Amino acid sequence: MLGALSRVREDIRAVKDRDPAARNGTLEILLTTPGLHAQWAYRLAHALWVKQVPLLPRLISHQARFLTGIEIHPGATIGRRFFIDHGMGVVVGETAELGDDVSVFQGVTLGGTGKEKGKRHPTLGNGVTVGVGAHILGAVKIGQGAKIGGGAVVLRDVPAYTTAVGVPAHATTRLRPNDCADDGNRRVHRIADPAQEQLDTLRQQMAELTARLATIEGRQATAAPDRSANANGHPHPRAAQQVATIPSDCN
């Protein structure tokens, strides 16, 4: 019993630390945070699932989804201080494994890619943050302290302390471990965009090629009068000199 109360206090502290909107006290958090309600229902369902109780764990999970909009399969493995912000549309699959201090936002899917059996859902390390609407699919591994950008679709492993963005997602910004510390300052000021960086490189190359082409055309325009007749219609002096040196047989 004391262990359960300790976990509840830990959950409430996690919400206070990571949700700027939770500023009106513990009672408000207890009554109006669907992420907490979904977690508590999951823990009950998971305990029954581990004991191989039939039907009841899925019924609890189903009821929690109806009440909170969050679906956590009772077979998932979730660490301490798990934080779900807003929560609507969050899905955590059966074989998903989450470490401690993981944070996810609304619309996140930790799902599979087909009907295969066995391990088919993601594994998230400690301190991972998954942005709004991101989808992590398959038995991929997200390294400790990594951040998944909003709307990303992750289909392969993400190294520790990196930020992954895009569809499909690519690891971009390399973070230092202390950048991911849970100190309340969780903002990433700049997330690299691989597609945009490639477009910028192409634009720069096009600008350089355009400048070189303009230089070549300018040189050709300057040299053109030297290869043609002058403005009075007379041949170029060098051409006239060549004609004058041709020997004649009229003698």
C-alpha positions as CSV (number, residue, x, y, z in Angstrom):
1,M,0.0,0.0,0.0
2,L,2.8,2.4,0.9
3,G,4.5,1.5,-2.3
4,A,1.4,2.4,-4.3
5,L,1.0,5.7,-2.5
6,S,4.7,6.5,-3.2
7,R,4.2,5.8,-6.9
8,V,1.2,8.1,-6.9
9,R,3.1,11.0,-5.3
10,E,5.9,10.4,-7.8
11,D,3.4,10.6,-10.7
12,I,2.0,13.8,-9.4
13,R,5.5,15.3,-9.0
14,A,6.3,14.3,-12.6
15,V,3.2,16.2,-13.8
16,K,4.2,19.3,-11.8
17,D,7.7,19.2,-13.2
18,R,6.8,18.8,-16.9
19,D,3.4,20.4,-17.4
20,P,3.5,24.2,-17.1
21,A,-0.3,24.3,-17.0
22,A,-0.4,22.3,-13.8
23,R,-0.1,25.2,-11.5
24,N,-3.2,25.1,-9.3
25,G,-2.2,22.3,-6.9
26,T,-2.4,18.6,-6.4
27,L,-6.2,18.3,-6.4
28,E,-6.5,19.8,-9.9
29,I,-3.9,17.3,-11.1
30,L,-5.6,14.4,-9.6
31,L,-9.0,15.3,-11.1
32,T,-8.1,16.7,-14.5
33,T,-5.1,14.8,-15.8
34,P,-6.2,12.0,-18.1
35,G,-2.6,10.7,-18.4
36,L,-2.5,9.9,-14.8
37,H,-5.9,8.1,-14.9
38,A,-4.8,6.0,-17.9
39,Q,-1.6,5.1,-16.1
40,W,-3.3,4.0,-12.9
41,A,-5.8,1.9,-14.9
42,Y,-2.9,0.4,-16.8
43,R,-1.1,-0.6,-13.6
44,L,-4.1,-2.5,-12.4
45,A,-4.6,-4.1,-15.7
46,H,-0.9,-5.0,-16.1
47,A,-0.8,-6.6,-12.6
48,L,-3.8,-8.8,-13.7
49,W,-2.1,-9.5,-17.1
50,V,1.1,-10.7,-15.4
51,K,-1.0,-13.1,-13.3
52,Q,-2.6,-14.3,-16.5
53,V,-6.1,-13.3,-15.5
54,P,-8.3,-13.7,-18.6
55,L,-10.5,-10.9,-20.1
56,L,-10.5,-8.5,-17.1
57,P,-7.2,-6.7,-18.0
58,R,-8.5,-5.9,-21.5
59,L,-11.8,-4.8,-20.1
60,I,-10.0,-2.3,-17.8
61,S,-7.8,-1.1,-20.7
62,H,-10.9,-0.7,-22.9
63,Q,-12.8,1.3,-20.2
64,A,-9.7,3.5,-19.6
65,R,-9.6,4.3,-23.3
66,F,-13.3,5.3,-23.3
67,L,-12.7,7.6,-20.3
68,T,-9.4,9.1,-21.3
69,G,-8.8,8.6,-25.0
70,I,-5.6,6.9,-24.2
71,E,-5.1,3.2,-25.0
72,I,-2.3,1.3,-23.2
73,H,-2.2,-2.4,-23.7
74,P,-2.0,-4.2,-20.3
75,G,1.0,-6.2,-21.7
76,A,3.2,-3.2,-22.2
77,T,6.1,-2.5,-19.9
78,I,6.3,1.1,-18.6
79,G,8.9,2.5,-16.2
80,R,8.6,5.2,-13.5
81,R,7.5,8.8,-13.9
82,F,5.9,8.2,-17.3
83,F,4.2,11.5,-18.4
84,I,1.4,11.8,-21.0
85,D,0.6,15.4,-21.9
86,H,-3.1,16.0,-23.0
87,G,-3.1,12.3,-24.1
88,M,-6.0,12.1,-26.6
89,G,-5.1,9.5,-29.2
90,V,-2.1,8.0,-27.5
91,V,-1.6,4.3,-28.3
92,V,0.9,2.0,-26.6
93,G,1.2,-1.5,-28.0
94,E,1.4,-4.8,-26.2
95,T,5.1,-5.4,-26.5
96,A,6.2,-1.8,-26.1
97,E,8.9,-1.2,-23.5
98,L,9.4,2.3,-21.9
99,G,12.1,3.3,-19.6
100,D,11.9,5.8,-16.8
101,D,11.1,9.5,-17.3
102,V,9.6,9.1,-20.7
103,S,7.3,11.8,-22.0
104,V,4.8,11.6,-24.8
105,F,2.3,14.1,-26.2
106,Q,-1.2,13.7,-27.8
107,G,-1.6,11.5,-30.9
108,V,1.5,9.4,-30.3
109,T,1.5,5.8,-31.5
110,L,3.9,3.2,-30.3
111,G,2.7,0.5,-32.6
112,G,3.6,-2.4,-34.8
113,T,4.0,-2.7,-38.6
114,G,2.0,-5.9,-39.3
115,K,0.6,-9.1,-37.9
116,E,3.9,-10.6,-36.8
117,K,4.1,-12.2,-33.4
118,G,6.6,-11.8,-30.7
119,K,8.4,-8.4,-30.1
120,R,6.8,-6.0,-32.5
121,H,6.5,-2.7,-30.7
122,P,9.2,0.0,-29.9
123,T,11.6,0.1,-27.0
124,L,12.2,3.6,-25.5
125,G,15.2,4.3,-23.3
126,N,15.2,6.5,-20.2
127,G,14.3,10.2,-20.7
128,V,12.9,9.9,-24.2
129,T,10.5,12.6,-25.4
130,V,8.0,11.9,-28.2
131,G,6.4,14.9,-29.8
132,V,2.8,15.5,-30.9
133,G,1.5,13.1,-33.5
134,A,4.7,11.1,-33.9
135,H,4.5,7.4,-34.8
136,I,7.1,4.9,-33.8
137,L,6.5,1.7,-35.6
138,G,8.0,-1.8,-35.2
139,A,10.5,-3.3,-32.9
140,V,12.9,-0.2,-33.1
141,K,15.0,1.1,-30.3
142,I,15.0,4.8,-29.3
143,G,18.2,5.6,-27.3
144,Q,18.3,7.3,-24.0
145,G,17.6,11.0,-24.0
146,A,16.5,11.0,-27.6
147,K,13.7,13.4,-28.8
148,I,11.3,12.5,-31.6
149,G,9.9,15.6,-33.4
150,G,6.2,16.2,-33.8
151,G,4.7,14.3,-36.8
152,A,7.7,12.1,-37.3
153,V,7.4,8.5,-38.5
154,V,10.2,6.4,-37.0
155,L,10.9,3.1,-38.7
156,R,14.5,2.5,-37.6
157,D,16.6,2.9,-34.5
158,V,17.4,6.3,-33.2
159,P,20.7,6.8,-31.3
160,A,20.9,8.1,-27.8
161,Y,20.8,11.9,-27.3
162,T,19.7,12.8,-30.8
163,T,16.6,14.5,-32.3
164,A,14.8,12.6,-35.1
165,V,12.4,14.4,-37.5
166,G,10.8,13.8,-40.8
167,V,8.9,11.1,-42.7
168,P,10.6,8.7,-42.5
169,A,12.4,10.1,-39.5
170,H,16.2,10.8,-39.6
171,A,18.4,11.5,-36.6
172,T,19.7,15.0,-36.9
173,T,20.7,17.2,-34.0
174,R,23.2,15.6,-31.6
175,L,22.4,16.6,-28.0
176,R,24.7,16.5,-25.0
177,P,23.6,14.3,-22.1
178,N,23.1,17.4,-19.9
179,D,20.8,19.0,-22.4
180,C,18.3,16.2,-21.7
181,A,18.4,16.5,-18.0
182,D,15.0,16.9,-16.5
183,D,15.6,20.4,-15.1
184,G,12.4,22.0,-16.4
185,N,14.1,23.5,-19.5
186,R,13.1,21.0,-22.1
187,R,13.1,23.3,-25.1
188,V,15.1,22.4,-28.2
189,H,15.9,25.8,-29.7
190,R,16.8,24.4,-33.2
191,I,15.9,21.1,-34.8
192,A,17.8,20.4,-38.0
193,D,15.6,19.5,-41.0
194,P,17.5,17.2,-43.5
195,A,15.2,17.9,-46.4
196,Q,15.4,21.7,-45.9
197,E,19.2,21.5,-45.7
198,Q,19.4,19.6,-49.0
199,L,17.1,22.2,-50.6
200,D,19.3,25.0,-49.3
201,T,22.4,23.3,-50.7
202,L,20.8,22.9,-54.1
203,R,19.8,26.6,-54.1
204,Q,23.3,27.6,-53.3
205,Q,24.7,25.4,-56.0
206,M,22.2,26.8,-58.5
207,A,23.2,30.3,-57.6
208,E,26.9,29.5,-58.1
209,L,26.3,27.9,-61.5
210,T,24.1,30.8,-62.6
211,A,26.9,33.2,-61.6
212,R,29.6,31.2,-63.5
213,L,27.3,31.0,-66.6
214,A,26.8,34.7,-66.6
215,T,30.6,35.3,-66.4
216,I,31.2,32.9,-69.3
217,E,28.5,34.6,-71.4
218,G,29.9,38.0,-70.6
219,R,33.4,37.0,-71.8
220,Q,31.9,35.5,-75.1
221,A,30.0,38.7,-75.7
222,T,33.2,40.8,-75.3
223,A,35.2,38.6,-77.6
224,A,32.5,38.4,-80.4
225,P,33.4,41.7,-82.2
226,D,37.0,40.5,-82.6
227,R,35.9,37.5,-84.6
228,S,33.5,39.3,-86.9
229,A,33.6,42.3,-89.3
230,N,33.9,45.7,-87.9
231,A,31.1,48.2,-87.8
232,N,32.0,49.7,-91.3
233,G,31.8,46.4,-93.0
234,H,35.5,46.0,-93.6
235,P,37.2,42.7,-92.8
236,H,39.1,42.3,-89.7
237,P,42.8,43.6,-90.2
238,R,44.2,40.2,-89.4
239,A,42.0,38.5,-92.1
240,A,43.1,41.2,-94.7
241,Q,46.7,40.6,-93.9
242,Q,46.3,36.9,-94.5
243,V,44.7,37.5,-97.9
244,A,47.5,39.9,-98.9
245,T,50.2,37.3,-98.3
246,I,48.7,34.7,-100.6
247,P,51.0,34.3,-103.7
248,S,49.5,35.1,-107.1
249,D,50.0,33.3,-110.4
250,C,48.9,36.3,-112.5
251,N,52.5,37.2,-113.3
